Amino acid sequence: MDVRMESSWKEKLAPEFDKPYFKSLVSFVKDEYSQHTVYPPGKRIFAAFDHCPFEQVRVVIIGQDPYHGKGQANGLCFSVKDGIPMPPSLVNIFKEIKADLGKEIPPTGNLERWADQGVLLLNATLTVRANTAGSHQKKGWEEFTDAVIRTVSSEKQDVVFLLWGAYAQKKGEIIDENKHCVLKSAHPSPFAANRGFFGNRHFSKANAYLAEKGQPQINW
């Protein structure tokens, strides 16, 4: 099956594309896009990979679903398109960056600049029907993104994984913690941020680990 994806990822993930679950997933996603409003735009489904080739991955952040509001999702977890107001979780992420690193909150919530530095912003589910959270869960995306995480864990060394909330931590159980830095905390959502996301200092910790391993730090 021909999947439009950045070439290094396409090569690494090629075994997935011919599996029955993926063929079923593609059929489901095509039907959804033809019959409903679905986010992100079709050409942005694999944007997280397009902005962050496999060789460049230094940090992985695991999200759950794309945003399901109009114009929000741009294919990167927690990120929104330029000109779109930041959702509460993203506001809290930037609040923590300010507290941790002293950086002012930026005018845009578009995280492509992180992805272009080697941050894989991976949602567990890569598509969603408009205004219907979780509508594309358990259709095959989770199996595909597990394969992504497993590939990074097994084939790379010294990657920082940021696992925010119980869902991401459960998904991250397949990561080899002997080879990588795994940082865990509460989720940045308004319902959980005060229970351990604020004050986690994950951004400075990630950079300290990268520096220790002789890698460039991320300009958060």
C-alpha positions as CSV (number, residue, x, y, z in Angstrom):
1,M,0.0,0.0,0.0
2,D,1.4,3.4,-0.9
3,V,1.3,5.8,2.0
4,R,2.3,9.4,1.6
5,M,4.8,9.9,4.4
6,E,8.3,11.2,4.9
7,S,10.7,8.7,3.3
8,S,12.7,7.6,6.3
9,W,9.6,6.8,8.3
10,K,7.9,5.2,5.3
11,E,10.9,2.8,5.1
12,K,10.9,2.1,8.8
13,L,7.1,1.5,9.0
14,A,6.7,-0.3,5.7
15,P,5.9,-3.7,7.4
16,E,2.8,-2.1,9.0
17,F,1.2,-0.9,5.7
18,D,0.4,-4.4,4.4
19,K,-1.1,-5.7,7.7
20,P,-4.8,-6.3,7.7
21,Y,-5.4,-3.8,10.5
22,F,-3.8,-1.0,8.5
23,K,-5.8,-1.8,5.4
24,S,-9.0,-1.7,7.4
25,L,-7.9,1.6,9.0
26,V,-7.2,3.2,5.7
27,S,-10.7,2.1,4.4
28,F,-12.3,3.5,7.5
29,V,-10.4,6.8,7.3
30,K,-11.2,7.3,3.7
31,D,-14.9,6.7,4.3
32,E,-14.9,9.2,7.2
33,Y,-13.2,11.9,5.1
34,S,-15.7,11.4,2.3
35,Q,-18.8,11.5,4.5
36,H,-17.9,13.8,7.4
37,T,-15.7,16.7,8.4
38,V,-12.5,15.1,9.8
39,Y,-9.4,16.7,11.3
40,P,-6.6,17.3,10.6
41,P,-6.8,18.0,6.8
42,G,-6.0,14.9,4.9
43,K,-2.5,16.0,3.8
44,R,-1.6,16.8,7.5
45,I,-2.4,13.3,8.9
46,F,1.3,12.4,8.9
47,A,2.6,15.9,9.6
48,A,4.4,14.8,12.8
49,F,6.6,12.5,10.7
50,D,7.0,14.9,7.8
51,H,8.5,17.5,10.1
52,C,10.7,15.1,12.1
53,P,12.5,12.5,10.0
54,F,13.4,9.3,11.9
55,E,17.1,10.1,12.0
56,Q,16.4,13.5,13.7
57,V,14.1,12.2,16.5
58,R,15.5,13.3,19.9
59,V,12.4,13.8,21.9
60,V,9.0,12.1,21.7
61,I,5.8,13.6,23.2
62,I,2.8,11.3,23.2
63,G,-0.7,12.8,23.0
64,Q,-4.1,11.1,22.6
65,D,-6.5,12.6,19.9
66,P,-6.2,15.5,17.5
67,Y,-8.2,18.6,18.5
68,H,-11.7,18.2,17.1
69,G,-12.6,21.9,16.9
70,K,-12.7,23.8,13.6
71,G,-9.3,24.7,12.3
72,Q,-7.3,23.6,15.3
73,A,-5.5,20.3,14.5
74,N,-2.4,20.5,12.3
75,G,-1.2,16.9,12.7
76,L,1.1,17.5,15.7
77,C,0.0,16.6,19.2
78,F,-0.9,19.6,21.4
79,S,-0.2,22.0,18.5
80,V,-2.6,24.3,16.7
81,K,-2.3,26.2,13.4
82,D,-1.1,29.8,13.4
83,G,-3.9,32.3,14.3
84,I,-5.9,29.7,16.3
85,P,-6.3,30.4,20.0
86,M,-4.3,28.1,22.2
87,P,-6.4,25.3,23.9
88,P,-6.1,25.1,27.7
89,S,-3.6,22.2,27.7
90,L,-1.2,24.1,25.4
91,V,-1.5,27.2,27.5
92,N,-0.5,25.2,30.5
93,I,2.5,23.7,28.6
94,F,3.8,27.2,27.9
95,K,3.2,28.2,31.5
96,E,5.4,25.4,32.7
97,I,8.1,26.3,30.1
98,K,8.0,29.9,31.4
99,A,8.3,28.7,35.0
100,D,11.0,26.1,34.1
101,L,13.1,28.1,31.6
102,G,12.0,31.7,31.9
103,K,10.8,31.9,28.3
104,E,7.8,34.1,27.6
105,I,4.6,32.5,26.2
106,P,4.8,32.7,22.4
107,P,2.2,34.4,20.2
108,T,1.4,31.1,18.4
109,G,0.6,27.6,19.5
110,N,2.0,26.1,16.3
111,L,4.6,23.6,17.4
112,E,6.1,22.9,14.0
113,R,9.3,24.7,15.3
114,W,9.7,22.0,17.9
115,A,9.1,19.2,15.4
116,D,11.7,20.7,13.0
117,Q,14.2,20.4,15.9
118,G,13.7,16.7,16.4
119,V,10.6,16.6,18.6
120,L,8.2,13.9,17.4
121,L,4.7,15.2,18.4
122,L,2.8,11.9,18.2
123,N,-0.9,11.5,18.9
124,A,-2.0,7.9,19.6
125,T,-4.9,8.5,17.2
126,L,-4.1,10.5,14.1
127,T,-7.6,11.5,12.9
128,V,-10.9,12.6,14.5
129,R,-14.4,13.5,13.4
130,A,-15.3,17.1,13.9
131,N,-16.7,17.9,17.4
132,T,-16.6,14.2,18.4
133,A,-13.7,13.5,20.7
134,G,-12.4,9.9,20.5
135,S,-14.4,9.1,17.4
136,H,-11.5,7.4,15.6
137,Q,-10.2,5.5,18.6
138,K,-9.9,1.7,18.4
139,K,-9.9,1.7,14.6
140,G,-6.2,0.8,14.2
141,W,-4.4,4.0,14.8
142,E,-3.3,2.9,18.2
143,E,-1.7,-0.2,16.8
144,F,0.1,1.8,14.2
145,T,1.4,4.4,16.7
146,D,2.5,1.6,19.0
147,A,4.7,0.4,16.1
148,V,6.1,3.9,15.8
149,I,7.0,4.0,19.5
150,R,8.4,0.5,19.4
151,T,10.6,1.4,16.4
152,V,12.0,4.5,18.0
153,S,12.7,2.6,21.2
154,S,14.4,-0.4,19.6
155,E,16.3,1.3,16.8
156,K,17.4,4.6,18.5
157,Q,19.4,5.4,21.6
158,D,19.1,8.2,24.2
159,V,15.7,9.6,23.2
160,V,13.7,11.6,25.7
161,F,10.1,10.5,26.0
162,L,7.7,12.9,27.7
163,L,4.6,11.0,29.0
164,W,2.0,13.2,30.4
165,G,-1.0,11.6,32.0
166,A,-2.1,8.0,32.5
167,Y,-3.0,7.4,28.9
168,A,0.5,8.3,27.6
169,Q,2.2,6.4,30.4
170,K,0.3,3.3,29.6
171,K,1.2,3.6,25.9
172,G,4.8,4.2,26.8
173,E,5.1,0.9,28.7
174,I,6.8,-0.6,25.5
175,I,9.7,1.9,25.7
176,D,13.1,0.4,26.8
177,E,13.9,2.6,29.8
178,N,17.5,1.2,29.9
179,K,18.2,3.0,26.5
180,H,16.2,6.1,26.8
181,C,15.1,8.9,29.2
182,V,11.4,8.5,30.2
183,L,9.9,11.5,32.1
184,K,6.4,11.1,33.5
185,S,3.9,13.5,35.1
186,A,0.3,14.5,35.2
187,H,-1.4,15.7,32.1
188,P,-1.3,19.5,31.3
189,S,-5.1,19.7,31.0
190,P,-6.8,22.1,33.4
191,F,-8.3,19.1,35.3
192,A,-4.8,17.6,36.1
193,A,-2.1,20.2,35.7
194,N,-2.1,21.1,39.4
195,R,-1.6,17.5,40.3
196,G,2.0,17.3,39.1
197,F,2.3,18.8,35.6
198,F,3.1,22.2,36.9
199,G,6.6,22.0,38.4
200,N,7.6,18.8,36.5
201,R,10.5,20.8,34.9
202,H,10.4,18.3,32.0
203,F,11.8,20.9,29.5
204,S,15.0,21.6,31.4
205,K,15.4,18.0,32.3
206,A,15.0,16.9,28.7
207,N,17.7,19.5,27.6
208,A,20.0,18.4,30.4
209,Y,19.8,14.8,29.3
210,L,20.4,15.7,25.7
211,A,23.4,17.8,26.6
212,E,24.8,15.0,28.7
213,K,24.5,12.7,25.7
214,G,26.3,15.3,23.4
215,Q,23.1,16.2,21.5
216,P,21.8,19.7,20.7
217,Q,19.2,21.0,23.2
218,I,15.7,21.9,22.1
219,N,14.7,25.6,21.9
220,W,11.4,25.2,23.6
